[in-house]
Amino acid sequence: MLYLVPVIVFALDWLSKYTALKYLDAYTPVSILPIFNFYLTFNPGISFSMLRADSPYGVWVLIGIACIICAFILYAFRKEKDTWTRFALMLVLGGAIGNVWDRLRYGVVVDFLDFHWGNYHWPAFNIADSAICIGVAIILWQTLRRKK
């Protein structure tokens, strides 16, 4: 059943990005709550726009790195015994596949979730990014818990 997790994450990510691309105008915020907007933007880098890949070669480097990470995740998944850690690895895998799909299709990652407080905006993100962050948090939690 855990093999369905990345499929579900990818499907939700793809559907949400498809909807954002269809109904949102790029770089135009749509206020939903006082602290939350839909804001369609495009990320040429990795998390939070770090390591920008503005050239076609850079995009392929990031895709290659993501594929290596996916292979490592699958290896770790096979070796791991803890169910929560295995679940977390599948969350990360699903998120990575979602963002790799964007890079293959558009050359950038589509982001559209914008949380803010006053003038401070957290970098825009998407469902795939959320799955990756939640997965990493679970892995860290399980690792710290085991060490106690």
C-alpha positions in Angstrom: 0.0 0.0 0.0 2.9 2.4 0.7 3.7 2.3 -3.1 0.4 4.2 -3.6 1.6 7.2 -1.6 3.9 8.7 -4.3 1.2 8.1 -6.9 -1.4 10.0 -4.8 1.1 12.8 -4.1 2.0 13.1 -7.7 -1.7 13.1 -8.8 -2.7 15.8 -6.2 0.3 17.8 -7.2 -0.3 17.5 -10.9 -4.0 18.3 -10.5 -3.4 21.4 -8.3 -0.7 22.7 -10.7 -3.0 22.1 -13.7 -5.8 24.0 -12.0 -3.4 26.9 -11.0 -2.1 27.2 -14.5 -5.6 27.2 -16.0 -7.3 29.6 -13.6 -4.6 31.9 -12.2 -2.8 34.7 -13.9 1.0 34.6 -13.3 2.4 36.9 -10.7 -1.1 38.2 -9.7 -2.1 37.4 -6.1 -5.6 36.1 -5.3 -6.3 36.8 -1.7 -8.0 33.8 0.1 -7.3 34.6 3.7 -5.5 37.6 5.4 -2.4 35.4 5.5 -2.8 33.3 2.4 -2.9 34.0 -1.4 -2.9 31.9 -4.5 0.0 33.3 -6.4 1.2 31.6 -9.6 4.9 31.8 -10.0 7.7 29.7 -11.6 10.7 28.4 -9.7 13.9 27.8 -11.8 15.8 26.6 -8.8 15.3 24.1 -6.0 13.5 24.7 -2.7 12.8 28.4 -2.0 14.4 29.4 -5.4 17.9 28.4 -4.3 20.4 27.1 -6.9 18.7 28.7 -9.8 19.0 26.8 -13.1 18.5 29.5 -15.7 20.1 27.6 -18.5 18.9 24.4 -20.2 22.0 22.6 -18.9 21.1 23.7 -15.4 17.6 22.3 -15.7 19.1 18.9 -16.7 21.6 19.0 -13.8 18.7 19.5 -11.4 16.7 16.8 -13.0 19.7 14.4 -12.7 20.2 15.3 -9.1 16.5 14.7 -8.4 16.7 11.3 -10.1 19.7 10.3 -8.1 17.8 11.3 -4.9 14.8 9.2 -6.1 17.0 6.2 -6.6 18.5 6.7 -3.1 15.0 7.0 -1.6 13.9 3.7 -3.2 17.1 2.0 -1.9 16.4 3.4 1.6 12.8 2.4 1.4 13.8 -1.3 0.7 16.2 -1.3 3.7 14.0 0.5 6.1 11.8 -1.4 8.6 9.9 1.4 10.3 6.5 2.0 8.7 6.5 5.7 9.5 9.9 6.2 7.9 8.9 4.2 4.9 5.7 6.3 4.6 7.8 9.5 4.8 10.2 8.3 2.1 7.3 7.7 -0.2 6.0 11.3 0.5 9.4 12.6 -0.5 9.5 10.4 -3.6 6.1 11.6 -4.7 7.0 15.2 -4.2 10.3 14.8 -6.0 8.6 13.1 -9.0 6.0 15.9 -9.1 8.7 18.6 -9.3 10.8 16.6 -11.8 7.7 16.3 -14.0 7.4 20.2 -14.0 11.1 20.6 -15.0 10.7 18.1 -17.8 7.5 19.8 -19.1 8.2 23.5 -18.4 11.8 23.8 -17.5 10.7 25.3 -14.1 8.6 24.2 -11.1 5.1 25.6 -10.8 4.4 27.2 -7.4 1.2 28.8 -6.3 0.7 28.7 -2.5 1.7 31.9 -0.8 1.6 32.4 2.9 2.4 35.8 4.3 2.4 38.0 7.4 2.2 41.7 6.6 4.8 42.3 3.9 6.8 39.2 4.7 6.0 36.4 2.3 7.2 32.8 2.7 8.5 31.6 -0.6 5.7 30.3 -2.8 5.4 26.5 -2.9 3.2 23.6 -4.1 1.8 20.3 -3.0 5.0 18.4 -4.0 7.1 20.8 -1.8 4.7 20.2 1.1 5.0 16.4 0.7 8.8 16.7 0.7 8.8 18.9 3.8 6.4 16.7 5.7 8.3 13.5 4.7 11.6 15.0 5.8 10.0 16.2 9.1 8.7 12.6 9.8 12.1 11.1 9.0 13.8 13.5 11.4 11.3 12.9 14.1 11.6 9.1 13.7 15.4 9.4 13.7 15.4 11.5 16.9 12.9 9.2 18.5 15.1 6.1 17.8 18.2 7.7 19.3 16.4 8.3 22.7 
